[in-house]
Amino acid sequence: MKRVLIAGASGAIGAALAEAILAEYPDSRVVGLCRDPDRAPETLRSSDRVTLVPWDAGDSSSLASVTDALELVFPAREGIDTLIYAAGLLHSDTVFPEKRLEDLSADAMNQAFAVNVTGFGMLVQALIPWLRHKELKRIAAISAKVGSITDNRWVAGTPIAAPRRP
Ligand SMILES: NC(=O)c1ccc[n+]([C@@H]2O[C@H](COP(=O)([O-])OP(=O)(O)OC[C@H]3O[C@@H](n4cnc5c(N)ncnc54)[C@H](OP(=O)(O)O)[C@@H]3O)[C@@H](O)[C@H]2O)c1
């Protein structure tokens, strides 16, 4: 059996990956994390191969109930094969990409950092018992191309800071 955990399973990319994995691997089971499983896509809510578990990336105390629920589906001694972190925050009711210094908000930056950065690390830490096995484990975290400092030096394949040729 292929055992897959997807954080952000209710999102566009997380749900699409879950559906693709279920279709590609008939022996797969998916545990999906999101804040409100009742708001996850119907395709996942109605699948008997999917278990949706409440999790808030900004609240480390929710990890205990995640690991309790995970143990019932994938016992830690058997582990998981793949962890996909597809949770991400760019927009919400109170968070949006700032375009001016006047729009900066410490609270919004903290929320974005919690979902996009620390939530990933704390989840992987909580999953250590599911990841320490002899078999190969895969961990993938979905980000955005614009999040790459190295990549942002390039525009259409041309380095922005490239020295001009005489
Ligand atoms: N869509 C694109 O074209 C695109 C392109 C490049 C990169 N990306 C990146 O890919 C990632 C996913 O994008 P997406 O388009 O699938 O985003 P999305 O549809 O907005 O989904 C975001 C996911 O993150 C979860 N999430 C947000 N806040 C959370 C919190 N506090 N705790 C737990 N889960 C939380 C949401 O779950 P709930 O709100 O249900 O809890 C949802 O499952 C992001 O990092 C994004 O930057 C997307």
The ligand as a MOL file (V3000), in Angstrom:
LIG
                    3D

  0  0  0     0  0            999 V3000
M  V30 BEGIN CTAB
M  V30 COUNTS 48 52 0 0 0
M  V30 BEGIN ATOM
M  V30 1 N -1.9030 27.7120 -7.6060 0
M  V30 2 C -0.8210 28.1120 -8.2680 0
M  V30 3 O -0.8670 28.4720 -9.4580 0
M  V30 4 C 0.5460 28.0870 -7.5960 0
M  V30 5 C 1.6480 28.3630 -8.3750 0
M  V30 6 C 2.9120 28.3220 -7.7970 0
M  V30 7 C 3.0410 28.0130 -6.4540 0
M  V30 8 N 1.9340 27.7500 -5.7010 0 CHG=1
M  V30 9 C 2.1460 27.4410 -4.2910 0
M  V30 10 O 1.6130 26.1660 -3.9820 0
M  V30 11 C 1.1020 26.1800 -2.6560 0
M  V30 12 C -0.3730 25.7630 -2.6880 0
M  V30 13 O -1.0600 26.6280 -3.5860 0
M  V30 14 P -2.6220 26.4670 -3.8710 0
M  V30 15 O -2.9110 27.2390 -5.0970 0
M  V30 16 O -3.0050 25.0240 -3.8080 0 CHG=-1
M  V30 17 O -3.2290 27.2590 -2.6250 0
M  V30 18 P -4.7070 27.2250 -2.0420 0
M  V30 19 O -5.6850 26.6620 -3.0240 0
M  V30 20 O -4.9700 28.5800 -1.4850 0
M  V30 21 O -4.5950 26.1790 -0.8520 0
M  V30 22 C -3.8990 26.5240 0.3110 0
M  V30 23 C -3.9130 25.3450 1.2590 0
M  V30 24 O -3.2070 25.7440 2.4330 0
M  V30 25 C -4.0440 25.4590 3.5480 0
M  V30 26 N -3.8480 26.4060 4.6220 0
M  V30 27 C -3.8560 27.7640 4.5750 0
M  V30 28 N -3.6880 28.2700 5.7960 0
M  V30 29 C -3.5710 27.2180 6.6390 0
M  V30 30 C -3.3530 27.0800 8.0430 0
M  V30 31 N -3.2330 28.1500 8.8720 0
M  V30 32 N -3.2620 25.8410 8.5560 0
M  V30 33 C -3.3650 24.7550 7.7650 0
M  V30 34 N -3.5720 24.8090 6.4400 0
M  V30 35 C -3.6750 26.0300 5.8890 0
M  V30 36 C -5.4700 25.5560 3.0310 0
M  V30 37 O -6.2980 24.7960 3.8680 0
M  V30 38 P -7.5890 25.4010 4.6020 0
M  V30 39 O -7.7090 26.8460 4.2390 0
M  V30 40 O -8.7300 24.5600 4.0910 0
M  V30 41 O -7.2930 25.1510 6.0260 0
M  V30 42 C -5.3130 24.9120 1.6620 0
M  V30 43 O -5.3780 23.5030 1.7860 0
M  V30 44 C 1.3110 27.5900 -2.1130 0
M  V30 45 O 2.5100 27.6270 -1.3620 0
M  V30 46 C 1.4480 28.4200 -3.3750 0
M  V30 47 O 2.2510 29.5760 -3.1700 0
M  V30 48 C 0.7010 27.7800 -6.2420 0
M  V30 END ATOM
M  V30 BEGIN BOND
M  V30 1 1 1 2
M  V30 2 2 2 3
M  V30 3 1 2 4
M  V30 4 1 4 5
M  V30 5 2 4 48
M  V30 6 2 5 6
M  V30 7 1 6 7
M  V30 8 2 7 8
M  V30 9 1 8 9
M  V30 10 1 8 48
M  V30 11 1 9 10
M  V30 12 1 9 46
M  V30 13 1 10 11
M  V30 14 1 11 12
M  V30 15 1 11 44
M  V30 16 1 12 13
M  V30 17 1 13 14
M  V30 18 2 14 15
M  V30 19 1 14 16
M  V30 20 1 14 17
M  V30 21 1 17 18
M  V30 22 2 18 19
M  V30 23 1 18 20
M  V30 24 1 18 21
M  V30 25 1 21 22
M  V30 26 1 22 23
M  V30 27 1 23 24
M  V30 28 1 23 42
M  V30 29 1 24 25
M  V30 30 1 25 26
M  V30 31 1 25 36
M  V30 32 1 26 27
M  V30 33 1 26 35
M  V30 34 2 27 28
M  V30 35 1 28 29
M  V30 36 1 29 30
M  V30 37 2 29 35
M  V30 38 1 30 31
M  V30 39 2 30 32
M  V30 40 1 32 33
M  V30 41 2 33 34
M  V30 42 1 34 35
M  V30 43 1 36 37
M  V30 44 1 36 42
M  V30 45 1 37 38
M  V30 46 2 38 39
M  V30 47 1 38 40
M  V30 48 1 38 41
M  V30 49 1 42 43
M  V30 50 1 44 45
M  V30 51 1 44 46
M  V30 52 1 46 47
M  V30 END BOND
M  V30 END CTAB
M  END
